[in-house]
């Protein structure tokens, strides 16, 4: 497992009494009167906080941070003020971003220990969510991928410990929620590590080994299907994509049995550890980013890891078809026809529409588990980025209740999704003249026709497709998502599973 950058501890008592390097005080905009820990620390520091606010240097705008030396206030060396914006406009996302910002600033000031007291009345009826948003913001905001940095390594210091100070009344709630939020944030960091790894260090075999590491947890098992077994099962769509690479493909199957009985929810994640486009080769510019084409597969591994660590009372099966897509003497060619695991035939018009080929075999394979529902996660189309931008995943599928539940989970987690239609006339566009289907329907409606293709291999199971091509990788820092791999949609899916398990326990 990754090195955990920040330890989160919970302590009873008063923030003003905690011995630490830096104290974090949280403010909403336009609130003139100091209260709670801020009033306490202001009094003990000889009016330092009210002085900063009176001077107009700090207005508590969203994610605004200002720091001061704690003159005359002994337990801490520095005091950091962070803004949440107007209380009337406050949401969990603003809390996440504010905590990421203040923790990043403290790291920049070489602070190694900090403490904060959370006002759990900031959002009515959401005490637990306030705690988890703060923890997620702090842990995810500190993330950076540095295993290959050797020059100036000693300069890369991290904040090591964040203490949440709580009164007696809410102590148990805060402690329990910190533990859960840390599990989820660590799972996101695990997914980010998998996606960030260069393709020579994250081959299908290495991804399969990481899945076996996840299976060391209680109630988790892993099997990996090799090339010979795939051939025997008729997985010629997956094997066709793999044919140009010297790296052997793997079909990774993880099972988590947390529920007493009942059909599992199936998660199917695209696992292209590198995608050159094959014979239909991509432009050289930004091809390096194609190491990220296994972000869906990474999310599946991370969600099962989090579900096991949280001991969620659900059953899951995760399937990740893993391969590279490279040109070579054996590579798939435009015009080739493949007979898939389902028996249906596919005409390959574009070898760079390979994700849907490997998912076709994985989606039909997962039917053997008789799943209650199937969710597939894939960096499937550039067209989805054109449609929705870089921060939003596309959602398509056949099951309206599941789509509604995913939308609610998106509202809670800030991992945004937007539904695109899957009407009948889109299905006409993927029909082939010489086979059952073709793997490319051209530029128009590309995110939708990609999903229409996948729908042909799902069977009659309730199904939702998440196209995460946009949000899986970010080219600029976005609050608690530093530039690079985002780990989307791990938190979304964990929240969806948490709510699903609560509904199942209630008998809905």
C-alpha positions in Angstrom: 0.0 0.0 0.0 0.9 3.6 -0.6 2.7 5.7 2.0 -0.1 7.5 3.8 0.8 11.2 3.8 -1.3 12.5 6.6 -2.4 10.9 9.9 -5.8 12.1 11.1 -6.4 11.9 14.8 -9.4 12.9 17.0 -9.0 14.5 20.4 -11.4 15.6 23.1 -11.2 19.1 24.5 -10.7 22.7 23.4 -8.8 23.8 20.3 -7.1 26.6 22.3 -5.4 24.0 24.6 -4.0 21.8 21.9 -0.2 21.9 21.5 0.5 21.9 17.8 2.4 23.8 15.1 -0.6 25.4 13.5 -4.2 26.0 14.4 -6.8 26.2 11.6 -9.8 28.4 12.2 -12.8 28.2 9.8 -15.0 31.2 8.9 -18.0 32.0 6.9 -18.2 35.3 5.0 -19.9 38.4 6.5 -20.0 37.0 10.0 -18.9 39.9 12.2 -18.9 38.3 15.6 -16.3 35.8 16.7 -17.6 32.7 18.4 -16.5 29.3 19.5 -12.8 28.4 19.2 -12.1 31.7 17.2 -13.4 33.9 20.1 -11.5 31.8 22.6 -8.2 32.0 20.7 -8.7 35.7 19.9 -9.0 36.4 23.6 -5.9 34.3 24.5 -3.8 35.9 21.7 -4.6 39.5 22.7 -7.1 40.1 19.8 -5.0 38.7 17.0 -7.9 37.2 15.1 -10.2 40.2 15.4 -7.3 42.5 14.3 -6.8 40.5 11.1 -10.5 40.7 10.3 -10.8 44.4 11.1 -7.9 45.3 8.8 -9.9 43.7 5.9 -7.1 41.3 5.0 -9.4 38.3 5.4 -13.0 38.3 4.1 -13.6 34.5 4.4 -14.2 34.1 0.6 -14.4 30.4 -0.5 -11.0 28.8 0.0 -9.3 32.1 1.0 -6.4 31.4 3.4 -4.4 33.8 5.5 -1.8 32.9 8.1 -0.2 34.7 11.0 2.3 34.0 13.6 0.6 33.2 16.9 2.1 36.1 18.8 1.6 35.8 22.5 -0.4 32.5 22.1 1.7 29.7 23.4 0.3 26.3 22.3 0.7 27.0 18.5 3.3 28.7 16.4 0.9 29.8 13.6 -2.8 30.4 13.1 -4.4 29.8 9.7 -7.7 31.4 8.8 -9.7 29.7 6.0 -12.9 30.9 4.4 -16.0 29.0 3.3 -17.9 31.8 1.6 -21.4 32.7 2.6 -23.1 30.4 5.0 -26.3 30.5 2.9 -24.4 29.2 -0.1 -22.3 26.6 1.7 -22.1 23.0 0.5 -19.9 20.0 1.1 -17.8 20.7 -2.0 -16.8 24.2 -0.6 -15.7 22.5 2.6 -13.6 19.9 0.7 -11.9 22.6 -1.3 -11.3 24.9 1.6 -9.6 22.1 3.6 -7.5 21.1 0.7 -6.4 24.7 0.2 -5.5 25.4 3.9 -3.6 22.1 4.2 -1.7 22.7 1.0 -0.7 26.2 2.3 0.4 24.7 5.6 2.6 22.2 3.8 4.1 25.1 1.9 5.0 26.7 5.2 6.7 23.5 6.3 4.1 22.8 9.0 4.0 19.2 10.0 1.2 19.2 12.6 -2.0 21.1 12.6 -5.3 21.1 14.6 -8.8 22.2 13.8 -12.2 22.2 15.5 -15.2 21.7 13.2 -18.5 23.5 13.6 -20.9 20.6 12.9 -23.9 23.0 12.7 -22.6 24.5 9.4 -25.1 22.4 7.4 -28.3 21.3 9.0 -28.5 17.5 9.6 -25.2 16.8 8.0 -22.8 16.4 10.9 -21.2 13.2 9.5 -20.9 14.7 6.0 -19.1 17.8 7.3 -16.5 15.7 9.0 -16.0 13.5 5.9 -15.7 16.5 3.6 -13.0 18.0 5.8 -11.0 14.8 6.0 -11.4 14.1 2.2 -10.3 17.6 1.4 -7.2 17.4 3.6 -6.1 13.9 2.5 -6.9 14.3 -1.2 -5.5 17.8 -1.4 -2.1 16.7 -0.1 -1.8 13.9 -2.7 1.2 14.0 -5.1 2.8 11.2 -7.1 6.5 11.3 -6.4 8.0 7.8 -6.4 10.3 8.7 -9.3 11.5 12.0 -7.9 15.1 11.8 -6.7 16.4 15.4 -7.3 15.4 17.6 -4.4 13.5 14.8 -2.7 14.4 16.1 0.7 12.5 19.3 -0.1 9.2 17.4 -0.6 8.1 17.5 3.1 4.5 16.7 4.0 2.1 17.7 6.7 2.2 14.6 8.8 -0.7 14.9 11.3 -4.1 16.7 11.4 -5.9 16.6 14.7 -9.7 17.2 14.8 -10.6 18.5 18.2 -14.1 17.7 19.4 -16.3 18.2 22.4 -17.5 15.2 24.4 -21.0 15.2 22.8 -19.8 14.6 19.2 -16.6 12.8 19.9 -17.8 9.3 19.0 -19.5 10.6 15.8 -16.4 12.5 14.7 -14.0 9.6 15.5 -16.2 7.1 13.5 -16.7 9.4 10.6 -12.9 10.2 10.4 -12.1 6.5 10.2 -14.6 5.9 7.3 -13.5 9.1 5.4 -9.9 8.1 5.7 -10.6 4.6 4.2 -12.4 6.2 1.3 -9.8 8.9 0.7 -7.0 6.3 0.9 -8.8 4.2 -1.7 -9.0 7.3 -4.0 -5.2 7.8 -3.5 -4.7 4.1 -4.4 -6.6 4.6 -7.7 -4.7 7.8 -8.4 -1.4 5.8 -7.9 -2.5 3.1 -10.3 -3.5 5.7 -13.0 -0.4 7.9 -12.4 2.1 5.0 -12.8 3.9 5.1 -16.2 2.8 2.3 -18.6 6.1 0.5 -18.3 5.4 0.2 -14.5 1.7 -0.6 -14.8 1.4 -3.4 -17.3 -1.7 -5.8 -17.3 0.4 -8.2 -15.2 1.3 -5.5 -12.6 -2.4 -4.3 -12.5 -3.4 -8.0 -11.8 -0.8 -8.1 -9.0 -2.3 -5.0 -7.4 -5.7 -6.7 -7.6 -4.3 -9.7 -5.7 -3.0 -7.3 -3.1 -6.6 -6.0 -2.7 -7.7 -9.6 -2.3 -5.6 -10.0 0.9 -8.5 -8.3 2.7 -11.2 -10.3 4.5 -14.1 -11.5 2.3 -12.2 -10.6 -1.0 -11.0 -13.1 -3.5 -9.3 -12.7 -6.9 -8.9 -14.8 -10.0 -7.0 -13.8 -13.1 -7.9 -15.3 -16.4 -4.9 -15.8 -18.7 -4.8 -15.7 -22.5 -5.4 -19.5 -23.0 -8.5 -19.4 -20.8 -9.8 -16.3 -22.6 -9.3 -18.1 -25.9 -11.2 -21.1 -24.7 -14.1 -18.8 -23.6 -14.2 -17.1 -27.0 -13.0 -13.7 -25.8 -11.8 -12.7 -29.3 -12.7 -9.0 -28.9 -10.4 -8.7 -25.9 -7.7 -10.9 -27.5 -8.0 -8.9 -30.8 -7.0 -5.7 -29.0 -4.2 -7.4 -27.2 -2.7 -9.0 -30.3 -0.4 -6.2 -31.2 1.3 -6.1 -27.7 4.0 -8.3 -26.2 2.4 -7.9 -22.8 0.0 -10.7 -22.0 -3.6 -9.6 -21.4 -5.3 -10.4 -18.1 -9.0 -10.6 -17.2 -9.0 -9.6 -13.5 -12.0 -10.8 -11.5 -12.3 -9.6 -7.8 -15.2 -10.7 -5.6 -16.2 -9.1 -2.3 -18.7 -11.0 -0.2 -19.9 -8.6 2.5 -23.6 -9.4 2.2 -25.2 -12.5 3.7 -26.9 -13.5 0.5 -28.2 -12.0 -2.7 -26.9 -11.3 -6.2 -23.8 -9.1 -6.5 -23.6 -5.7 -8.0 -21.1 -6.0 -10.9 -18.5 -3.3 -11.6 -16.7 -3.6 -14.9 -13.7 -1.3 -15.5 -11.8 -0.6 -18.7 -8.2 -1.6 -18.2 -6.1 -0.3 -21.1 -2.7 0.1 -19.4 -1.6 1.9 -22.6 -3.5 3.0 -25.7 -1.6 4.0 -28.8 -4.7 3.6 -30.9 -3.2 0.5 -32.5 -3.0 0.6 -36.3 -5.4 3.6 -36.3 -2.6 5.4 -34.3 -3.2 8.5 -32.2 -1.3 11.7 -32.8 2.0 11.9 -30.9 1.0 14.9 -28.9 -0.4 13.9 -25.5 -0.1 10.2 -26.3 1.8 10.0 -23.0 -1.5 10.6 -21.2 -2.8 7.3 -22.6 -1.3 5.5 -19.6 -4.5 6.7 -18.0 -6.8 4.6 -20.1 -7.1 2.1 -17.3 -8.7 4.7 -14.9 -12.0 2.7 -15.0 -10.2 -0.5 -14.0 -8.3 1.4 -11.2 -11.6 2.7 -9.9 -13.1 -0.9 -9.7 -10.1 -2.1 -7.7 -10.3 0.9 -5.4 -14.0 0.6 -4.8 -13.7 -3.1 -3.8 -10.8 -2.2 -1.5 -12.9 0.6 0.2 -16.0 -1.7 0.4 -14.0 -4.4 2.2 -12.3 -1.9 4.5 -15.6 -0.3 5.4 -17.2 -3.8 5.8 -20.1 -2.8 3.6 -22.9 -5.4 3.8 -23.0 -5.8 0.0 -21.8 -8.4 -2.5 -19.7 -7.1 -5.4 -17.9 -8.6 -8.4 -15.4 -6.5 -10.2 -14.2 -7.4 -13.7 -11.2 -5.6 -15.3 -10.2 -6.6 -18.8 -6.5 -5.4 -18.9 -4.3 -5.1 -22.0 -2.2 -2.7 -24.1 -3.3 -1.5 -27.5 -0.2 -1.3 -29.8 0.5 -1.5 -33.5 2.5 -4.6 -34.5 2.8 -7.4 -36.9 -0.1 -9.3 -35.2 -2.2 -6.2 -34.5 -5.9 -5.9 -35.2 -6.5 -4.1 -38.5 -9.4 -1.8 -39.7 -11.9 -4.1 -41.5 -11.2 -7.2 -39.3 -14.2 -9.0 -37.9 -14.1 -10.5 -34.4 -16.4 -13.1 -32.8 -17.0 -11.9 -29.2 -17.5 -14.0 -26.0 -21.3 -13.4 -26.5 -21.2 -15.0 -29.9 -22.0 -11.7 -31.6 -19.7 -10.5 -34.3 -18.0 -7.1 -34.5 -16.5 -5.3 -37.5 -13.6 -3.2 -36.4 -13.6 0.0 -38.4 -11.2 1.9 -36.1 -8.7 0.1 -33.8 -8.7 3.2 -31.6 -12.3 2.3 -30.5 -10.8 -0.5 -28.5 -12.2 0.1 -25.1 -15.7 -1.0 -26.2 -14.2 -4.2 -27.6 -12.5 -5.3 -24.4 -15.6 -4.2 -22.4 -17.9 -6.2 -24.7 -16.3 -9.5 -23.6 -16.1 -8.4 -19.9 -19.7 -7.3 -19.9 -21.0 -10.6 -21.3 -18.6 -12.6 -19.1 -20.0 -11.0 -15.9 -23.5 -12.4 -16.8 -22.3 -15.7 -15.3 -22.6 -14.1 -11.8 -26.3 -13.3 -12.4 -25.7 -9.8 -11.1 -28.4 -7.6 -9.5 -27.0 -4.7 -11.6 -24.0 -3.8 -13.8 -22.1 -0.6 -13.7 -19.3 -0.1 -16.2 -16.7 2.6 -15.8 -14.5 3.6 -18.7 -12.4 6.4 -20.2 -14.4 5.6 -23.3 -14.7 8.6 -25.7 -13.1 12.0 -26.4 -16.6 12.8 -27.6 -17.9 12.8 -24.0 -15.3 15.5 -23.1 -16.5 17.6 -26.1 -20.1 17.2 -24.9 -19.6 17.7 -21.1 -16.2 19.2 -20.5 -13.4 17.9 -18.3 -15.1 17.9 -14.9 -18.3 15.8 -15.7 -18.7 12.1 -16.4 -21.4 11.0 -18.9 -24.0 8.6 -17.7 -26.1 6.3 -19.9 -28.0 3.2 -19.2 -31.2 1.2 -19.0 -32.1 1.4 -15.3 -33.8 4.6 -14.1 -33.8 3.9 -10.4 -30.0 3.2 -10.5 -29.4 6.4 -12.5 -31.4 8.3 -9.9 -29.3 6.8 -7.0 -26.1 7.6 -8.8 -27.2 11.2 -9.3 -27.9 11.5 -5.6 -24.4 10.1 -4.8 -22.9 12.6 -7.2 -24.6 15.5 -5.4 -23.1 14.3 -2.1 -19.6 13.6 -3.3 -19.2 16.4 -5.9 -18.1 13.8 -8.5 -20.5 15.1 -11.2 -22.4 13.1 -13.7 -24.8 14.0 -16.4 -27.2 11.7 -18.3 -27.1 11.5 -22.1 -29.9 9.8 -24.0 -29.8 6.3 -25.5 -32.7 6.4 -27.9 -33.5 3.7 -30.4 -32.2 5.6 -33.5 -28.6 5.6 -32.0 -28.6 1.8 -32.1 -29.1 1.9 -35.9 -25.8 3.7 -36.2 -23.7 0.8 -34.9 -25.2 -1.9 -37.2 -22.6 -3.3 -39.6 -23.0 -4.3 -43.2 -21.0 -7.5 -42.8 -21.2 -8.3 -39.1 -23.7 -7.8 -36.2 -22.2 -4.5 -35.1 -19.4 -2.1 -35.9 -17.1 -0.6 -33.3 -17.3 2.9 -34.6 -20.2 5.0 -35.8 -18.2 8.1 -36.6 -17.8 11.5 -34.9 -21.5 12.5 -34.3 -22.9 11.5 -30.9 -19.7 9.4 -30.2 -20.3 9.1 -26.5 -23.8 7.8 -27.1 -23.0 5.4 -29.9 -20.2 4.0 -27.7 -22.7 3.2 -25.0 -25.2 1.9 -27.6 -22.5 -0.6 -28.6 -21.8 -1.7 -25.0 -25.6 -2.2 -24.4 -25.6 -5.1 -26.9 -23.3 -7.2 -24.6 -25.0 -6.6 -21.2 -28.0 -8.9 -21.5 -31.1 -8.2 -19.6 -29.4 -7.0 -16.4 -30.0 -3.4 -15.1 -27.1 -1.5 -16.5 -25.4 2.0 -16.2 -22.4 3.1 -18.2 -20.1 5.9 -16.8 -17.9 7.6 -19.4 -15.1 9.2 -17.3 -12.8 10.3 -20.1 -13.1 13.9 -18.9 -12.7 13.8 -15.1 -10.3 10.9 -14.8 -7.3 13.1 -15.5 -7.0 16.9 -14.9 -4.5 19.2 -16.5 -4.8 21.8 -13.8 -5.1 21.8 -10.0 -8.7 21.7 -8.9 -8.9 22.1 -5.1 -8.6 18.6 -3.6 -7.8 17.2 -7.1 -4.1 18.1 -7.8 -3.1 18.1 -11.4 -3.0 14.5 -12.8 -5.1 11.5 -11.9 -8.3 12.3 -10.0 -9.5 9.0 -8.7 -13.0 9.7 -10.1 -15.5 8.0 -9.6 -14.3 6.1 -6.6 -16.1 8.3 -4.0 -19.2 8.4 -6.1 -19.5 4.6 -6.3 -18.7 4.0 -2.6 -21.4 6.5 -1.7 -23.8 4.7 -4.1 -23.0 1.4 -2.5 -23.3 2.8 1.1 -26.8 4.1 0.3 -27.7 0.9 -1.5 -26.7 -1.3 1.4 -28.8 0.9 3.8 -31.8 0.5 1.6 -31.3 -3.3 1.4 -31.1 -3.4 5.2 -34.3 -1.5 5.4 -35.9 -4.0 3.0 -36.5 -1.7 0.1 
